[in-house]
Amino acid sequence: MGQSVVSNRLEEYPNRHACSNWILSFPRSNVPTRIMFRGNKTFRPKKNFKEGTARFELHKKASASLNAGMDLKSCVKLPDGEQLNEWLAVHAVDFFNRINLIYGTVCDYCTDQSCPVMSGGPQYEYAWKDDLHYKKPTSVSAPKYITLLMDWIEGLITDEAVFPPEPHIPFPRHFGKIVQQIFKRLFRVFVHVYYHHFDKLTAIGAEAHINTCYKHFYYFVRTFDLVPTKELEPLKDLTKQLLPGEDIKSA
């Protein structure tokens, strides 16, 4: 299974926290979502659940909880009587769609010239490896990395051997590891966008949306132990601001 690799530069600047200079706000924006996101522009087409399936109903249940204004930390908990893999599958697709929407708002500004490496400031860099076209960790530009990432995820979620479409078809034994890899890599899109394109999101009034999405994502991956603590380090200062009381090191 493919993997992306954090470069050794993670260890070169242990005391630098570029995120600490961000001014983050969490109020509801007065700008309508359809305007804020330029006509719902997405990086790639949204993936939908087939109506009438168990996964579609589970998706509706999860969405209803969010729309009802429930506490995000409560929303991510596995509902009684539901299967864990189904819950993970629903959220893998949901976050794939939502992060595509967020990246779609800044992708015009994220170019090979402006972002020649996939990074989060000078401290964090990510190399791509997929065991197919990139058999060794390879440094690529941020837009190339994110394109490769979204292609890789799309290939997985549309593969019925990995994401079975019917409840009577079992998930593969290694499904948990696949989901961990998906969420670990999606987190890196948050890292890049927050470090390098947050000003663009602020300019269009979208900071509340990405902050909410990040909070939801963070609670989900921590609840189900999907992203290693070390991988969360790049946004630890942001997490402290958005989620007072959350301790990344001990979580």
N, C-alpha and C positions, 0 to 999 in steps of 0.2 A: 504494500500500500504506500502511496506517495506521502512525502512529508516535506515540510519546509523547515529550514534550520536557522536558528538565531545565531548570528555571527558572534565571535569572541569579543566583539566590541561591547557587548553587554557588561563585561567585567572591567572595562577601561575607565568608566566614569561613575563609580559607585555612589558618589555623593551629589551628583548633579540631578536636579529635578526640574526640567524645563516646564513641566505642567504647572508648577507652583505659581507661574506668572499669569496664568489664564484668569480672566474674569468671567466666571460662569454664572448664568442666571437660570432660574427654574420656573419663572412665572409662565402662565399660559400666554402664548403669543396672541396678539390681536389680528395677526395676518392670517387669513383663511388658508388652510392647508393646500387647497388646489392652486392658490397663487404662490404660496411659499415654496412649493415644489414644482413650479413652472409646468403646470399641467400634468402633474404626476409623472414627470420624466423619470425613467428608471434606466439603470445601466444596461439591463436586458429584460426581456418579457417576464412578467410575473408568473410564478408557478401556482396553479390552483389545485384544490382537492376536488375529486370527482363527487358531484352531488349525490347524496344517498348512501355514500359509503360510511363506515364507522369512523374513518379518519376525518371525513368532512364534518360529522357530528361533533367529534372531539375538538376540532378546530373552532366550531361555532361556540362550544362551551367555553373554551379558553378566551375567545374574543368577547364573549358576553361578560365574563368576569372583568376584563380590562375596561370595557365600555361602561360598566356599572360603577367604575371608580374604586374598585377594591384595591386594597393595599397590594403593591407589586410583589412583595415578599410572600404574601399569601396566595397570589394568583399562580405562582410557579409550582406550587405543591401538587403532587400527583393526586388527582381526584380519586375518591373511594371507588373501588371496583374496576379501575382502569389499568391497563397493562403499561408498564414502564416504557417498553420499546415503542409503543404507539405514541405515547406522550413525547418521547424524545424525537420521534420522526416528525410529528406535527410541528414542533418548535424548530427543528432544523430547517424545515421548509419556510416557516414563518419568518425566522430571522434572516434567512437567505433573501427573501423578498424585501424585508424592511431595510436591510443593509444595502441592498441594491438601490433602493429608493434614495437613501441618504447619499451614497456615493454618486448617484446620478445627478445630484444637485451641484457637485463640485468637479465632476469628471472633465468638464471643459477646461478647468484650470490645472488639472493634474496631467501633465504631459511628460514625455521623455526628457524634455529640456528642463522643465521646472522641478521634476522629481526623478532624477536619473537613477536613484536607488530606492528600494522599498524600505522606508525607515520611519522612525519616530524621533526626530531631532538628530543630533550628532551621536547620541548614545546607543540607539537601538537600530540595528539593521537586520533584515530578513532575506535569506537566500531561498530560491525555489528548487525543489527536488520532487519529481513525481514518478521516478523509476520507469518512465516510458520515454519521453522526449528529453527529460533532464535527469539523467541518472546520477549526477553529482550535484551537490549544492551549488547553485549558480546565481550570481548577482544579476538582477534585472531591474529595469526601471519600475517605479510604483505602478503606473498604469498597466505595464506588461504583467507584473506579478498579480495584480487584482484580476486582470483578464484571465490569466491562467488559473487562478483560484476559483473564479466563478464558473469557468468551463469545467473544472474538476468536480466542483460540487454539483453542478447541473447534471453531469454525467452520472453521478452517484444517485441523486434523488429521482432520476428518471430510469434507473436500472431496476427492474422489477425483482431481480435476484438480491438486491441490497435493500431496497425499500418496497417490499411486497405490497401490491395494491389491495389485496383482500385479506381479511383477518384470519382465514383458515390456512393461509400460506405462512410458514414460519419465517422469522427474521434469521439472517445468517448468524452463526455463533459469534463472530467477531463484530457484530453490529455496534456494540458499545464502544469499541476502539475506533471504529469509523466515525461515529458521532463525536467522540472526543477530538479527533483530528479536524473535523469540520468546524467545531466551535473554537478550537485553538486558533485556526487560521482566520476565521471571521473576526476574532478579537483584534487581529493585526490590522484589519481595515479601520476599526475604531482608532487604533493607535495612530495610524498615518493621518487620518482625517482630523483628529483632534490636534495633533502636533503641527500639521502643515496647512490645513484648510479651514480651521475653525473660524477664522475671520470672515471667510466667504459665507459660512452658515449664519454667522451673526448678522452679516449685512442684509440677508434676506429674511431675518427673523426666525430662523430655524433652530436656534440653539436649544429652545425648550423641547423640541421634538427629539433631537439627537440625545439630549440628556435623559429624557424619559426612556428612550429605546435602550440606551446604555445601562440605565438602572435595571430595567427589566432583564436585559441580557446578563448582567452581572449576577443578579439574584438567581437566575436560572442555572448558570454554570457553576455557581458555588453550591447550590442546593444538591446538584447531581454530580458534583466533583468532575466537571468536564474539562477544565483548563487548569494546568499546574500553577501553583502559586508563583513560581518564578516568571511564568509568562505574563502574569498580571502586573508585574512590577512597573512597566512603563506608565500605567495610568493610576498608580497608587495614590498620588496627590489629588487627582481628579476624584477618585473614589471617596477619599476622605471628605472632600467638599460636598459631594452629592449625597453621600451616605454616611453621615456622622455616626460613629459608633462601630462601623464595620472595620475589622482588623484583618487586613489581607494576610499578614504573616501567620496569624493563628487560626484563620478561617479554614 
